[in-house]
């Protein structure tokens, strides 16, 4: 479904991604792991069209997208939930959600998407008239994911969805992420919390210094995660 082939990405003269490759098959939940500063978010932003790669190829459903604009990529069925969430703080929860469906022309489809979001996140339904800025951090993350779902994406890119959240909210976000996958949305997950990511993923990639240094099936990872990840997170 998604193929990233030997991409190189720079910030000015500084090379951040040094020939990274990965792929995501339809229906999978793939985790992109690594320590802070290794380039995980940079890869997501490059896939989404917010950054350009100087070398390499990115294909989505067999079509090259490495020269496409972010809005064009969204129209193809790919949506990113950024680490910063990028909500509209002065708008209500409901209005934020409706903005996620701006490309949908069928009002019935929008209503169906909204019902699905409220089924996943009952708190959002309870708080739909509140301003986004009045929500807790966990609720804002739910809103960011819910808004992305309103676009009815085929592929969702999730960037650090559990960062800074209380353990009980982390568990909620993790369960909903898996539910989203099981309902038919393919997921590429960037996550600092490796145990959570591995518990959800079908396949994983570990990034270090702009390179993919390890990859494999998530069920092949030994139970001793600390020992397994130690060399990659130093």
N, C-alpha and C positions, 0 to 999 in steps of 0.2 A: 504493500500500500504506500509506504514511504521509503525512499532510498536516498541516503546521504553518502556520497562517494568522494573521499579524499578532499574534503573542503579545507581551505585555508582562509582564515579571517583575521583582519588586522584592526586595531584601534590606532589610527595614525600610522606611525612607523613600527609600532609594537605588534608582533604576531602573537595572537592569543590561541588560535586553533591551527594546528600544524599538520593537517592531513587526516582529519578524523573521518571515520566511516561508520555508519550504522544503518539498520533497516528495521522497519516495523511491519509485520504482516497483519492483514485484516483480522480484527477480532482480538488481537493481543493486547496485553498491558505490558509495556516495556519500560524498565526503569533505567534512567541514566544517572549514575552515581559518581561520587568523588568528593574530595574535600572542597572547602570554599576557595574560590579563585582559580579553579581548574578549567573553567570555560563552559560549564553546563548551560547556564543561562544564555551565553553567547550563541551556542548552537541552536537553542530554541528560537532566539530572536532572528537568527539567520534563516532558519527554516520558514519562519513566519513572514520574512521579507523586510523586517525592520533593519537588518544589517545585510551588507553585500559580502559575498565570498569572492576573493580574488582568483581562486582556483577551485576546481571541483565541480560536481554536478549534484543537484537536488531534484529528485523526481517525486511527484505525488500522483498516484494512480497512473503511472507510466507517462506523465507529462512533466517536462522540465519546468520548474518554478523558480529557479535561482535568479531569474531576471524579472520576476513578477512582483507587483506591488502588494502590500499587506491586504488591501481591500479586495484585490483580485483573488488572493489565496483564500480569504474568508468565503468568497462566493463559490469556490470549488469544494467547500465543505470541511475546511480545517479552521479551528478556533484555538487561540491561546489564552490561558488564564495566567496573567503575569504575577510575579512575586509581589509586586506592589498593589495588585488587585485593580487599580485604576477605576475605582467607582466614581460616580458623580455624587459627592457628599451632600450637596444641597437639594438633591432630588429624593423622592420617596423610594422605598424598596420596590414598590410596584413599577414605578417609572423606570428605575434602573433595569429591571427585568425586561420591560417592554422594549427598551432600547436594544437589548440583545436580539430582538426579533425584527429589527428594522428591515432586513432583507426579505423577510417572509411576506408574501402577497396574500396568502390565504388566511383570513381572520379565524377560521375554524382551527387551522393548524397552530396559530398563535395561542388560542385558548387551550388546545390540547397540550402544547408545550408548557404553558403556565401551570396547568393541573399536574403535570409530571413533576415540575420543580417543587410545587407545594407538597406533593406526595413524598418527595425525597427529603425536603427541608420544611418540616411543619412550622418551625420558628419563623420562617420567612412569611408564611401565610398569616401567622399571628401578628407580625410586625409590618405588614405590607404598606401601611399608611405612614409608618415612621420614616424620618430622614435617614439616609444611609450613614451619615456621620454619627448618629446616635446609637448605632449598633456596637456590640462588643467586637473584638478582633476575630473571634471564631465565627460570629454571625456575618461579619463582613466577608470572610472567606467563603462561607456558604453562599452569600449573595453573588460573589464573583463567579463561582462555579455555576450557580443557577442561571446567571445572565448568559454565560457561554452556552449552556444547554438550550436556551431559548432560540439559538440559531440552528438547532437541530443538527449538530455537526456529525460528520462521519469519523473525524479524527480530532481528539482534544489533546492539546499540549498543556500539561499542568506543571507550573514552576513553583516548587517549594510550598505546597499547599498547607503543610503542617507547621511551618516555622513560627515559633513564638506562641504557640497555642497550648492551652492546658491539656494534660493527658486525656481527659474525658472527651474533649473536642477533637483531639488528634484521632481518637478511636472512631468518632462519628464521621470525620472526613474520610478516613481510610475505608470504612464500610461503604460509604456512599460512592467512593471512587470505584470500588469493586462492583457495586450495583450498576453503575453507569456502564462499565465494560460488559457485564453480563446482559445488559439490555441492548447491546449491539454497537456501542460507540468504542472505537479503538482508542487507546490511551498511550501517550508517551509522557512518562512521569519523571521529572527532575526532583530529587528528594535528598536532603542532607541526612535525614533519619534513615539510615540503611536498613535496620531491622524492619521498620514499617514498610519500606519500599519492597524489600524482598518477600515479605509476607503477602504482598499483593501481586507481584510481577510473575509473568510467564518467562521472561527473558531479561537479562540485564547487561549493561555495559558500564565499565568503570573508566572514568576519564582522569588523566593525570597530566598536568603541564601541556594541555592541548592535544593529547594523544589518547586514543582508546587503548588501554593497556591490558584489559581483561574483559572477557565476555562469555556468556554461557546461559544455559537454562537455569532458572532460579531454583528448581528442585534439586540441582546438582551441588548446591552450596552446602557445606557441612554445618552442623548445628552450632559449632563454636564460631559464631560470627566475628567476635572480637579478634581472634587469631587470624581468621580469613582476611579481614579487611585491614589489619594493622599496617601492612606494608604499603597499602594504597592510600591511606589517610595520613601519612606522615609528611 
